Amino acid sequence: MKTILVTGGAGFIGSNFVNFLYNKYIDYKIIVLDALTYAGDIENLPMNINVGQNNRFSFWYGNVRNGELVDTLVSQSNIVVHFAAETHVTRSIYDNFLFFETDVLGTQTVANAVLKHKDRIERFIHISTSEVYGTAGSELMDEDHPLMPMSPYASAKAGADRLVYSYWATYQLPVVIVRPFNNYGPRQHLEKVVPRFVTSAILNEKLRVHGDGMSKRDFVYVEDNCEAIDMIMHAPPEKVIGEVFNVGFGEDQTILSIAEDVSRIMNYDRKNITYIGNRPGQVMRHTANISKINRVLGWKPKTSWEDGLKKTIDWYQKNRQCWEKQLWMREIPIISVAGKRELH
Ligand SMILES: NC(=O)c1ccc[n+]([C@@H]2O[C@H](COP(=O)([O-])OP(=O)(O)OC[C@H]3O[C@@H](n4cnc5c(N)ncnc54)[C@H](O)[C@@H]3O)[C@@H](O)[C@H]2O)c1
C-alpha cells in the first residue's frame, strides 16, 4: 500500500486527479492537504469518498506554508504530488501577494519536508505550468523553451519550478516537474475561460473575449492530464527523475474560436460574443511540443477538443449547484492594456 500526498486536491485538477487515483488504485491511501481557498471546495472531492471515515483517504484542512503540518503529512507518504497554488493570471495582476507566498514559499515548504524525509519519498511530482514559458518563440514549445514568464502568476510558478529543480540538482531529491498546458473539464472555477464561456451561455449572458480574441492556447482535457501524471508517478525512476515534461494537446486555438465553439455546441447566438480590452502581460501563443512525454512514457492525449468540450458543457449544464456559488467571484477589476479599469 502506497500513500500519496496530494496538495491542492480540492481544486480543479487536484480533485480530478484524486478521483482518478482513488478509482484506479484501490490499495493506495490518498492524503489531501488543501487550504480551501476561494478556488478549493470540499465538495470537489468525489462523493464516493467518505471524507473522515475512510482508511483509503484523509483530508487535511491547512496551508502548504505550515511547515509542521506539511512535515507531518510528508512523513507518512511515499509520493508527493504538489498542485496547491494560486492559479488565476488575472487575479495575479490585481493582487499578487498570495501568489508568491503560496506558489514559491509554499513549494519551498513542501520541498524542505521532502528533503527531510528523503529516505521514504519515492517521487516528488511538482505541477508547474506552461505559463512559465511566456509567448511561444518557436512553432512548438518543448521543455527547453526559454522561461519568460509574462504575469506575476507565471513568474511565481517559474520560481517554484526552478526551486524544485535546484532541490534535485543540490540534494538529489526524486523530483519530476510537469508543465501542463491549459486544462479544461469538470469542476474548473468560473474565472477560467472555458467554464466562463459555458456558464455565460447557460445564463444567457455575453461571452466576453479579451482584445481581438486572437491569442492562442493549447487545451488538454483534464483527465488526459491526470493520466500523464499517473504515468509519471509509476515510470521507472531513471526515465523521469530530474526531468521536465510538457503535457498538452500539441495544437493551439484562438480564444475567439473557443467562444465560437461553445456557441455552436450550445446552440447559442454567436452575436453574444463581445470584446473587452486586452489583459496586460498577455501570452500571445502557447503550442505544446509533447514529443518528450510521448517518447519516454508513450503518453498522448486521448480526448479531442470537440469531445472534451461537449463533456465539459454537459457537466456544467448538469451541476449548476456546484458552480452557482462562484458567480460573484468571476470578475476582477484590472487596468487593461489601453489603461482603462475594466472588470475582467
Ligand atoms: N488549470 C490549468 O489550466 C493549469 C494549467 C497548468 C498548470 N496548472 C497548475 O496546476 C495546479 C492546479 O491548478 P488548478 O487549476 O487545479 O487550480 P485551482 O485554483 O482550481 O486549485 C488550487 C487548489 O489549491 C488550494 N490552495 C491554494 N492555496 C493553498 C495553500 N496555501 N495551501 C494549501 N492549499 C492551497 C486551493 O484551495 C485549491 O483547492 C496549480 O499548481 C497550477 O499552477 C493549472
The ligand as a Gaussian input file, in Angstrom:
#p B3LYP/6-31G(d) Opt

LIG

0 1
 N       -5.812000      24.825000     -14.673000
 C       -4.884000      24.854000     -15.596000
 O       -5.192000      25.028000     -16.780000
 C       -3.441000      24.636000     -15.232000
 C       -2.512000      24.553000     -16.273000
 C       -1.178000      24.336000     -15.950000
 C       -0.789000      24.194000     -14.641000
 N       -1.700000      24.306000     -13.641000
 C       -1.220000      24.130000     -12.274000
 O       -1.905000      23.014000     -11.736000
 C       -2.135000      23.207000     -10.336000
 C       -3.617000      23.092000     -10.045000
 O       -4.318000      24.041000     -10.832000
 P       -5.902000      24.163000     -10.734000
 O       -6.370000      24.768000     -11.976000
 O       -6.478000      22.889000     -10.270000
 O       -6.019000      25.240000      -9.567000
 P       -7.229000      25.649000      -8.632000
 O       -7.085000      27.106000      -8.413000
 O       -8.521000      25.110000      -9.164000
 O       -6.941000      24.866000      -7.273000
 C       -5.906000      25.201000      -6.418000
 C       -6.114000      24.450000      -5.108000
 O       -5.026000      24.767000      -4.240000
 C       -5.552000      25.099000      -2.962000
 N       -4.641000      26.036000      -2.306000
 C       -4.384000      27.321000      -2.662000
 N       -3.527000      27.889000      -1.801000
 C       -3.202000      26.927000      -0.882000
 C       -2.369000      26.902000       0.240000
 N       -1.680000      27.973000       0.610000
 N       -2.281000      25.759000       0.942000
 C       -2.994000      24.656000       0.577000
 N       -3.818000      24.636000      -0.478000
 C       -3.927000      25.758000      -1.206000
 C       -6.907000      25.716000      -3.235000
 O       -7.776000      25.692000      -2.107000
 C       -7.407000      24.853000      -4.385000
 O       -8.064000      23.708000      -3.905000
 C       -1.547000      24.566000     -10.000000
 O       -0.249000      24.385000      -9.478000
 C       -1.490000      25.275000     -11.344000
 O       -0.464000      26.245000     -11.364000
 C       -3.020000      24.542000     -13.915000

